[in-house]
Amino acid sequence: MAAEVLVVEDEPDIRALIVLHLAREGFRCRTAKNGSEALTEARAAKPDLLILDLMLPELDGLEVCRRLRSDPATATVPIIMLTAKADEVDRVVGLEMGADDYVVKPFSPKELVARVRAVLRRARPPVERRVLRAGAITVDPIRHQVEVGRVAVLLTPKEFDLLHALVEAAGRVLSREHLLERVWGYTRASEIESRTVDVHVRRLRAKLGEAGRSITTLKGVGYRLEEN
């Protein structure tokens, strides 16, 4: 079945343009024109992905993103943010709130569709990936599940990808630049501040509880997950 995308955009022309190009590529679409509608639609429909405008009536995109990420029913839904602001600060804030990617207006519809496909691919790992373990932590890429001991841990897509990269590295140190490329898909680390990685690592440690202490920081180098 084709993936379903919830398009949240208050400008009718832009909303219609996005839906048109997504539909041409075989995606099913739902729409919302403000933050309140976005929350209602996301919780009711549980779409495969959200395209979320930053500047929205009632609730802005950052608040919508925060609420979706704090709700277990929608915490893992991938989010691409649209913003008319080119300032890096706005992009960083959006990513730190849990967005998976961002596109700056004005944008190419073809580029947006390509970003949608890329984010969905990252959210749906290939079936051949095996279950990984490091100490008490178990990562199942097929089911997109994480357990500490036998207790399930709910992670956002970015937190999951970050943990997966660390566990897969089997004790090797991963630099912030490597993680930005592997998890966020940026080919140049300068595209976004490295503190975004630090924020996600901090949140990941908190969610993993005692097991989170196995993620160690090598100052000026990067991060490593200790296997024991």
Secondary structure by P-SEA (a helix, b strand, c coil): ccbbbbbbcccaaaaaaaaaaaaaacccccccccaaaaaaaaaaccccccccccccccccaaaaaaaaaacccccccbbbbbbccccaaaaaaaaaacccccccccccaaaaaaaaaaaaaaacccccccccccccbbbbccccbbbcccbbbbbcaaaaaaaaaaaaaccccccaaaaaaacccccccccccaaaaaaaaaaaaaaacccccccccccccccccccc
